[in-house]
Amino acid sequence: MANVEDGRNAAAADTGDQIWGGRQNSGKLTRKRVMAGGALLGTAALAVGLYVGLKDDSTTDRTLITGQADPNSLGCFADTSDGRVMEAQLTDQAMTPDMCNTYCEELGYYYYAVQWGVECWCAPETTTADELAVHGLGTCDYACGGDSDQICGGFWAFTVYEVGTESTTLTPSTTTSCDSAALVRFTDEIAYFEGGGCGTLTQMYESQEGDGPLYVLDENNDVVGGTPTGYWLLDRNLRVVEGSTLLVHGTAAGGDADVLRLKSTSESWIEVRGYGGNLHFESTTVTSWDTDNGQEREWDGDGRSFINCVTQFDDSAIWDCEGRSNQEWGECRMDIIDSTMGNLGYFDAESYGLTWKVRGACDIDPDTGVPYNHEIFEDHNVYGDILNSEIYGMYYGHYSYGHQGGVWDGNIMRDNIQYGFDPHDDSDDLTISNNVVYGNGNHGVRLIFLCFLPPLGIIASKRCNNVKIFGNEVYDGGEDAVGIFLHRSSDGAEVYDNVVYNMQDAGMAIMESYDANIYDNSFTDCRYGIRLSLGSGRNTISDNLFSGITQYGLYTYMGSDEPDVPNSNGRPSNNIFDGNTIETDGDNIGVHIKEGDSNVFTDNVFTGVSTYEFEDSSDTTWVDNTGGGCLDGSTDFAEGGIAEC
């Protein structure tokens, strides 16, 4: 339990950086993200891990789900038999959060909670955060009896929601068997884990003959040999194949690898690749290591060691287009949990630092703007989560291509050469949440496709559909950096509760993407509040704060790129801007709508705005917006109006 002096009377830490507080007046629980000096308050309460299996308790087995806690819940709290807070129990072997929601709503309760996989409990509106957290935090990792993809509390632990709030169906980690040990094999250039099962660095060390390629270090990073210390140096390429899994776990996770250094000098560097196998890092530190200088190798334009996870299947009998795959390796998953990864990668394909990729996409069809065999991403994917970890000094902090259902939560993504999070083509159904992203040369969060853009914090690019981006803090990007970027057909995104500031370009940008819902974000001290280009349409931008904007608050334009979407004229259209607050930095332009059609502005509040500009735009709706400023330039309002200057 943590007390927060911010007008709330109580709070309970849920998933690392989220503080759930009860309002003083109402006693209701609300979510508030609390930062202190750039550090996150609270401790991690995520149920994380590699396996989906059965938990053995005193009476019965329950399926465990590993990964992210439900972001729509109010938290996971411990329970006891003799001090229950909740009431009105319902037990049903087909239990789901929706069933419980309906049950408690019909009885007139304000909160509902699921527990033990099959139980439902209710509580009145007067229930406070202190009462729910009276027994502390719980571990909610039981699959629901009626839907094994959802979480229904845990062993003496309940997941609580407000009545009327839907649960989130999570993508659980894949099942990986460690009933057997992987085989270790060495060639002159590559070491292999193969044959299925799991392997460790100690197993590799004990399998090698003579010195190398794996060396024991002391805490000063000096080679000492002999009994493993938990500190390692690897100086040869490593591949994990045939469905095997390499476990790089620190002693805090019951493993043997507190630190793994990857040899990386100006003359040579190595690759660690999951190639139809899996990589799992937990409670460990992995970095490049310049053995000539005795330190991590910072990027100077030359190559550095890197880690990648590659899915590849032989599709030559299915596709005959240029670029198709003709090799069969299988599917890869890479997870990074409670770990530190630093100073890896350089600018070359699959060598960016931490890379997840599906191989085998053909050349781009100029008529559709997608690969000729675009359907490959319906058959093959790459997988993996990044949870509660710190990533720094990479060429790209994260890069993925064809990634399905990743959960990237509670991380620090900092000081990378280019992007922070960079999911590329057909990386779908991602959750990017509760991360702190700063100091990256390019954009913080970007969703993007096959092109070179200025630095970003978080970006989704191309055809990265149905991505959720929430609870992140993104700041201090490099020249021309954007905080959050939806790029080329990254459609259906939901972006909310993010804090973005000190970005030298836009707080947020949308390029040729559609049907996004952007709400309850704060964008501060940026050149543009939000900019939409290249035909972006049907997006709703509502209830956001844009403050300290130095040029345009709300901005649309065509741009110079050719549209990929068939029949698009490149003009941003049918976007809704509702209930936003726009505060420009002095005598600036509140709205600059260039080459836009049928865009709607309602109930926005403008402060410190001198003018509104509409250039080559038509059928703009302007209703119930308030604040100073006057109309400059030509316009064609379908409804409403602005006084001319």
N, C-alpha and C positions, 0 to 999 in steps of 0.2 A: 504494500500500500504506500502511495506517495501523496503527500499534500502539495497542492499547487496554489500559490498565492496570486491568483488572477481573477478573483471574483467568483470562483467556484469553491464549494466547501469541502470537496473530497475528490480524489482521483485514484484510479488503479492503473498501473502500467500493464499494457497488453502485449504488443509485439515490438518491443525494443525501443521504438522512438515515438510511440503513440501514448498519450495520456488521456484517459477517459475520466471526465469530471462530472460531478453532479452540480447542477445549478443551485445557487443558494435559495432562490425563491421557489422553484418548482420541485426540486429534488430529482429531476430527470437527469439521465446520463447523456452527455454530449461528447463529441470528439474534439480534442484540441491538441495540436502538435506543439510541444514546448521545446525550445532550443536554449542552450546556455553556452555562450562563447563558442558557437559552432559545434559543440558536442551534443550528442543525443542523451536525453535523460531517460531513465528507465532501463530495465534489463530485458534481455531477449526471453520471450516466452513462446517462441515458435516451436512447434513439433517438427523437427527436421530430421532428415536421414535419407538413406538410400533405399530401404526395403519397404515393401508392403507385405505384411505377414500377419501372424496371429499373436495377440498379447495374452499371456497366461496369467490369470489372476486366480483368486481363491475359488471361484464358482463356475466361470464360463469363459469362453473365448470370444474375442471381438476382432474384426478386421481393423488394422491400423492404416491410417492415411498419413503420409508424410508430405511436407511441403508448407505452404503458407496458411496461416490462420485466415478464417473468413473475414475479408475486409469490411463486410456489411454488418458484422456482429458488434456488440458493445463490449465484448471481451469474453475470456474464459476464466471461470472462477472455481475454486475448490468448494467441496460440499462435504457434509458429514451427516450421519444418520440421526444424530441427536440435536442438531442445531440448524435445521433447514430454514432457508430464507423463503424459498419458493413454496407454492401450494398448488392444490387442485391437480394432482398427478393423473396422467393418462399413460398407460403402457400399451404399446402396439408393435408387433414384430415387423410391421411395414412402415415404421415411423420415418418421417421426413420433417425438416423444418417447416415446410408449407402445411403439413397436417397439423403440427403443433400450433402454428400461427392461427389457423382456422379455429381450432379448439379453444384457445385462450380468448380469441376475439369474440366468439359466440358467448362466452361466459362473462364478457365485459372487462377483461383484464387489460393492462397497459403493456406488460412485458411478457414474453414467452421465452422458454429455455428448453434446450434438448440435452439429454444426458444418457450415458450408458448405451447409446446406439438405438434404444427402443423406448426411452422415456420422454415424456413432455411434462413441463411444469410451468406455472403461471405466477405472476406477481402484480399487485396493484400499482397505480401511478405514483403513490406515495413512497414506494421503495427507493432508498437512497443508494448511492455508490458505496458508502460505508457498510451498509447492510449486505449488499451483494458480495463485497470483498472481505467479509468478516473472517473467513477462513483462509484468506490469501488467494493467490493465483492458482489455476489448475492447468492440467495438460489435456487439451481436447484433441484427441486423435482417433476416436472411434468412428468408423463408417456408419452411416444411417442404415437401419434395417431395411428400409424401403428404397434406398438409393445409395449404392456403394461408392458413388463419386462425390457424396456430400458428407460433411462432418456433423455428427450428432453427439457433441460433448465427449466425455471420456470416463475413466474409472474414478468415481467420486469427483466429477468435474462437469460443469454445465456451460454451454455456450448460450449467451443471452442476447435477445433482440428486442427492439420495439415492435409491438404488434403492427402489422402492415408493412414491415420491412422484409423484403425477400432475401433469402440466403443466396450465396454465390456458389455455383458448382465449380469445384476446384479440379485441376488436372493432377491426379496423384502421380508420384514417382512410379516408374516401371518396376516390375518385379525382377530382382536379380538374385540368382542362386549363388550362395557361397558354401554349398555343401561339399564342394571339391576345390582343390587348389589348381590354379592355372599352371601351365608348364612354362618354363623359362628356357629360351634358346638364344644363343649369341652368334652373330656373324661378325666379320671384321668391322662393319660400319653400323650395324643395327642390332639392338637387343629387342627380344620379343617376349610378351606374355601372350600365350595362345592356348587353345584347347578348351576354352570355357572355364568357369570357376573364377575364383578371385586370387589376386596376388598382392604381395607387399614388397617393399624395398628390402626388408630383411631377407625374404625368400630369394630375391634376386642376388643379393650380396653373398648369400651362402651357396648359390648355384654357380657363381663365376669361379674360374680357375686363375690364380695369380692376381695381380693388381688390376683394378678397373674392370668394367667401365664405371663402377659405383664405388665411391670412397667414403670412409667414415671420417667425419670432422669433429673437432672439439668446438666449444662455444665461441672460440676466437676464429673459427673458419679455417683452421689449420688441419691438414690431413694427418690423422694419427693412426689409422688402421685398427685392427683388433676388434674388440667387442663393440657392437653398435651403440651409439650415444644418442640417437634420435636426430643427429645432424648429418646431412649427406651432401655429396657432390657427384653429379652425373656428367660424364664427358663424352657420351655416345648417343646417337639417335635411339629413341625408344618407341616401339609400336605395340599397341594393345589390340589384338585381333581375335577373330573367331568367337565373338561374344564374351570374351574374358573381361574382367574388371580389375583395374589397378586401384587399390585403396591407399591413398596417401593421407593417412590420418595421424594427427598429433597425439601425444600421450594423453591429453585431456579428453580425447575421443576413444581411448583405449588402443591407440595405434603406436607406430614406431617412427614417426616422421614429423618431428616438430619443425624442422627446417630442411628444405630441399633446394640446393643451389644448382643451376644449369649452367655449365661452362659456356662462356661467351666472351671471346676476345676479339680484337680487331681483325684477326686472321681466320677465325673459325667459330662456329656456333652450332647448336644442336636443336632438334625438333623432338617434342614429345607428342605423339599422335594416337588418339583413339581412332582406329580404322576398322569399323565394324565391331569395335569393342567399346568399353566404357571407362571413363576416368572419374574418380570420386575423391575430391579434396575436402577434408574436414579438420578444423582446428590445427591448421598447419600454415607455414609461410613458404612460398615458392618465389624465387627471384632468379634473374640472370646473375652470373658471377664471373667477373673478369679476373682470372687466375694470375694474369701478369701484374695487376695492380692491387689485388686483394680487396675488391669492392664490387658492388652492383654496377652493371654497365649501363650508364645513361645513354640515351640515343644521341648519336653525333652524325647521323646520315648513313652510317654503315649498318650491316646486318647485326641482329641480336637473336639469341635463342627465343623460342616461342612454343606455344601449346595449341594444338587444334584437335577438333573432334569432327570426323568426316563420315558421312553416310554415303554409300555408293553401291549401286546394283547394276548388273548387266542388262541393259534395256535394248541391246542391239537387235533383238528379234521383234521389238515393238516399234522402235523409231529408226528412221533412216536419215534424220536431219543432222547437219553438221554440229558437233559438240556433244552428241549423245554418249552415254557411258557404255563401255564394253568390258567392264571389270566387275566382278561380284565380290564385295567385301562385307556388306551388311550394314546394319544400323548402329549409330553411335549416340551415346548420352554422356554428357559431362556436367557434374554438379560441383559447385563451390560453396561450401558451408562454413561459416565462422572462421574464415581464413584470410590471409593477406597475400596478395599476388602483386609483384612489382617489377618494373623495368624489363619488360619483355617486348619483342616484336619490332618490325620495321615495315617499310612499304614494299610488299610483294604479296602475291596471291596466297591466301591462307596463312600468312606469316605475320599478322598484325599484332600478335600478343596472345589474346584469347579469342579463338575463332571456332564457331560452330557452322558447318556447311554441308549442304546436300550437293553432291556432284552429279552432273549429267544433264543440266539444262542446255538446250540447243541455242543456236543463234536467235536473235530477235526477229520476229515477223514484223516487217515495216507497216503492214496493214492493221495490225492489232496492237503493236507496242509491247507484246509479251513473247516469251520463247515459243518456238514452233511446237514444242512438246510441253506446254505449260501444265498439262495434266500430271506431269511427273510429281508435282508437289502434293497431289491427292494420294499418291501411292507411297511416297518416301518422305521422311522427315528426319530432322535431328532434334535432340531433346536436351533439357537440362535447366536447373535453377541456379540462381546466385543469391545467397541469403546471408545477411549479417556479416558481410566481408568488406575488406578494404582493397581497392584496386587503384594503382597509381603508376605513372611513368610508362604506360604502354604506348604503342603507336596508335592503336585504337583501344580505348578502355574495354570495349566489348564489340564484337562483330558477329553477326549471324546471317545465314542465308538458308531459307527453308526451315526455320525453327518453329516448332509447334508447341504452344501451351507453356512457354517458360514463365517462371515466377522469379522476378528480380526485386527483392524486398529487403529494406533495412541496411543497405550498403552505403559505403563512402566511395564515390567514384571521383578521383581527383587528379589533377596535374598530368593528364595524358596529352600526348602530342596533338592528336586530332580530336575525335569525338569522345564523348562519355559512353552512353549507350547507343549502339548503332545497329538495330535490327534491319536487315535488308530484305530483298525480294521474298515474298510469300512467307514471311515470319508472322504467323497468325495467332490470335487468341492469347496474346501476351499480357502479363500483369507487371507493370513497372511502378513500384510503389515505395513510398517512405524512404527514398534514398536522398543522400546529400551529394550534390554534383557540383563541383567547382574547379576553377583553374584549368579547365580543358581548353586547348587551343582552338577547337572548333565548337560546334553546337553541343549542348548538354545532353539532350534526348532527341534523337532523330530517327524517323522511319523513312527509308530511302531506297533508291534503285539506280544502279549502274551509271553513276555520274560523279563528278567531283564538285563538292560544295564547300563553302567556308566552314570554319569550326562550329560545332554544335554541342549542346549539352545532352539532350535526349531527342533522338530522331527516329521516326519510322518511315521506311522507304522501300520499296514499291510493293503495292499489293499486300501491305501488312495490315490485314483486316481485323476489326473488332478488338483493338488494343485498348487496354485500360491503363491510364497514366494518372496516378493520384498520390497526394501526400508527399511529393518530392520537393526538395529545396535546391534550386539551381541558380548559381550566381558566378560572377567574375569570369565570363568567357573571354576569349581572345578577340582579336580584330575581326569584325564582321560576324561575330558569333550570335546565334539565336538560342534562346533557352529551350524551347520545345518546338519540334518541327515535324509536321505530317507531310510527307513528300510522295507525290505521284501515286494515286489510287490507294492510299492508306485510308480506307473508307470505314465508316462506322465506329470511329474512335470515341472514347469517353475520357475527357481530360478534366479533372476537378481537384480542388483542394491543394493545388500546387502553389509554391511561393518562388517567384523568379525575380531576380534583381541584378543590376549592374551588368547588363548585356549590351554589347556595342552595336548590335543590330536590333532585332525585334525580340520582345518578350516571348512571342509565339508567332509561327509562320505556318501557313497551310498552302501547299502547292498542288494543284490538280487533284484534290482529294474532296470527298463528299460525305455528307450525312454524319459529321462529327457533332458531338455535344460538348461544348466548352463552357464550364460554369464554375463559379465559386473559387476562382483563382485570383492571385495577386501578382501583377506585373509592375515592377517599380524600377525607375531610373534606367530606361531603355530608350533607344532612338525612336522605335515604333512600338506602340502597344501591341497590336496584332496586325499582320498583313496577310492578305489572301490573293493568290495569283493563279494564272493559267487555267481559268475556267472553274476554279473551286466553287462548289455550289451545294445548296441545301444544308449548310452548316448552321448551327444555332450557337450563338455566342451570348451568354446571359449571366448577369449577376457577378461580373468580374470587376476588379479594381485595376485600372490603368493609371498609375500616378508617376509624376516626375518624367513624363514623356517629352522628349526634346524636339521631335519633328511632327509626326502624325500619330494621332491616337488610334483611329480605326482607318485602315488603308486597304484598298483593293486596286489591282492593276493586272494587265494581261501578261507582261513580261515578254522576253525575246525568244523563249523556247517554243518549239512546236509541240502541240498537244499530242499525247499518246492515246487518249480516250477517243474512240471513234465518234465522228460527228460533232466533236466539241469545237466551238468557235474561239475558245480561250478566254472568254469574258466571264469574270466571276459573277454569279447570278443566284438569285433566290436564297440568299443568306439572310438570317435574322439576327439583329443586334438588339437585345432587349435587357433593360434594367442594369446596364453597366454604368460605372462611374469613371469618367475620364478627366484626369487632372494633368494638364500639360505644364511644362516647365517655363512659365512665362507667356510671352506673346506668340503662341504657336497655333497650329491647325488641328482642330478637334477631329474632323473627318475629311479624308481625302479619297474620294471614290472616283477612280479613273477606269474607264472602259468596263463599267459594271451595269448590270440590268436587273430590275425587279428585286432590289435589295430593300429590306425593311428595317427601319429604326424606330423603336418604341421605348418610351419610359427611361431613356438614358439621361444621366446628369453630367453636364460639362462644367468644368471649373478652369479658369485661367486660359480660356480659349478665345482667340481673336476672330478666326474665320472658319467657314466650312466650304470645301471645294468639291464640285462635281464636274468632272471633265469627261466629255464623250460618254455620258451615262444616261440611262433612261428608266422611266417608270419606278423611281425611288419613292418609297412610302416613308413619311416622316411624321410621327404622331406622338404627342405628349412628351417630347424631349425638352429638358430645361437647362438653363445656363446661358451665359453670355455668348457673344459672337454673332457674326452676320454672314450672309451668303456672298461668296466671291466666285465668279465664273458661271458658265451656263449650266442649266439643270432642267430636268423634266420631272417634276413631282407628280405622281399619280394621286397622292393624297397628302394633305398637310403642306407646310411651307416654312421658309426661313426668310426673315427680313433681309433685303439686299443691303449691302454696305453703302 
